[in-house]
């Protein structure tokens, strides 16, 4: 599985996911401040699963499909 961790996911969590062999990237390390719409676009483009605690992403998924 391939994951993209939003900025609100700690780098410690990202490190632990990598340690157990999961392909995980961090928005915090790659491009801090990236907008939600660009994070979703990157998630789709890179075929990753988004890990976030940001409830705003529900709007993008449910309303914008």
Secondary structure as GFF3:
##gff-version 3
##sequence-region A 1 65
A	DSSP	beta_strand	2	5	.	.	.	ID=ss1
A	DSSP	alpha_helix	11	19	.	.	.	ID=ss2
A	DSSP	beta_strand	23	26	.	.	.	ID=ss3
A	DSSP	alpha_helix	27	30	.	.	.	ID=ss4
A	DSSP	alpha_helix	36	45	.	.	.	ID=ss5
A	DSSP	beta_strand	49	51	.	.	.	ID=ss6
A	DSSP	alpha_helix	56	63	.	.	.	ID=ss7
###
